[in-house]
C-alpha cells in the first residue's frame, strides 16, 4: 500500500487529518518501499 492518499478516517470511525490518524493498517505500521530497479 502507498499511504499518500490514505487516512481521512481513523480506526474509531472519526474523521481527522491523516497525520493524526497515523499509518497503521490491521495493527501494523507499513514502512515498505518498492525495490529500486537495477541500473543497466
ChimeraX commands (.cxc) that place a marker at each C-alpha (Angstrom):
marker #1 position 0.00,0.00,0.00 radius 0.5
marker #1 position 1.12,3.53,-0.69 radius 0.5
marker #1 position -0.32,5.76,2.01 radius 0.5
marker #1 position -0.12,9.15,0.32 radius 0.5
marker #1 position -3.91,9.35,-0.08 radius 0.5
marker #1 position -4.80,7.17,2.89 radius 0.5
marker #1 position -6.04,8.31,6.26 radius 0.5
marker #1 position -9.11,10.55,6.22 radius 0.5
marker #1 position -10.92,8.33,8.72 radius 0.5
marker #1 position -9.48,6.90,11.93 radius 0.5
marker #1 position -9.88,3.39,13.30 radius 0.5
marker #1 position -12.50,4.74,15.72 radius 0.5
marker #1 position -14.63,5.99,12.80 radius 0.5
marker #1 position -13.88,9.68,13.35 radius 0.5
marker #1 position -12.70,11.92,10.54 radius 0.5
marker #1 position -9.48,13.86,11.17 radius 0.5
marker #1 position -6.22,14.79,9.46 radius 0.5
marker #1 position -4.25,11.85,8.07 radius 0.5
marker #1 position -1.18,12.79,10.14 radius 0.5
marker #1 position -3.26,12.49,13.30 radius 0.5
marker #1 position -4.64,9.08,12.24 radius 0.5
marker #1 position -1.22,7.55,11.60 radius 0.5
marker #1 position -0.12,4.82,9.21 radius 0.5
marker #1 position -1.42,1.64,10.82 radius 0.5
marker #1 position -3.45,-0.91,8.90 radius 0.5
marker #1 position -4.66,-4.03,10.68 radius 0.5
marker #1 position -2.46,-3.19,13.69 radius 0.5
marker #1 position 0.75,-2.95,11.68 radius 0.5
marker #1 position 2.76,0.07,10.55 radius 0.5
marker #1 position 3.63,-0.23,6.87 radius 0.5
marker #1 position 7.01,1.35,6.03 radius 0.5
marker #1 position 7.98,-0.70,2.98 radius 0.5
marker #1 position 9.03,0.98,-0.24 radius 0.5
marker #1 position 9.28,-0.65,-3.67 radius 0.5
marker #1 position 12.69,-2.02,-4.58 radius 0.5
marker #1 position 14.65,0.14,-6.96 radius 0.5
marker #1 position 15.37,-1.20,-10.43 radius 0.5
marker #1 position 18.90,-2.38,-11.08 radius 0.5
marker #1 position 20.93,0.04,-13.16 radius 0.5
marker #1 position 21.89,-1.41,-16.53 radius 0.5
marker link #1:1,2 radius 0.2
marker link #1:2,3 radius 0.2
marker link #1:3,4 radius 0.2
marker link #1:4,5 radius 0.2
marker link #1:5,6 radius 0.2
marker link #1:6,7 radius 0.2
marker link #1:7,8 radius 0.2
marker link #1:8,9 radius 0.2
marker link #1:9,10 radius 0.2
marker link #1:10,11 radius 0.2
marker link #1:11,12 radius 0.2
marker link #1:12,13 radius 0.2
marker link #1:13,14 radius 0.2
marker link #1:14,15 radius 0.2
marker link #1:15,16 radius 0.2
marker link #1:16,17 radius 0.2
marker link #1:17,18 radius 0.2
marker link #1:18,19 radius 0.2
marker link #1:19,20 radius 0.2
marker link #1:20,21 radius 0.2
marker link #1:21,22 radius 0.2
marker link #1:22,23 radius 0.2
marker link #1:23,24 radius 0.2
marker link #1:24,25 radius 0.2
marker link #1:25,26 radius 0.2
marker link #1:26,27 radius 0.2
marker link #1:27,28 radius 0.2
marker link #1:28,29 radius 0.2
marker link #1:29,30 radius 0.2
marker link #1:30,31 radius 0.2
marker link #1:31,32 radius 0.2
marker link #1:32,33 radius 0.2
marker link #1:33,34 radius 0.2
marker link #1:34,35 radius 0.2
marker link #1:35,36 radius 0.2
marker link #1:36,37 radius 0.2
marker link #1:37,38 radius 0.2
marker link #1:38,39 radius 0.2
marker link #1:39,40 radius 0.2
view
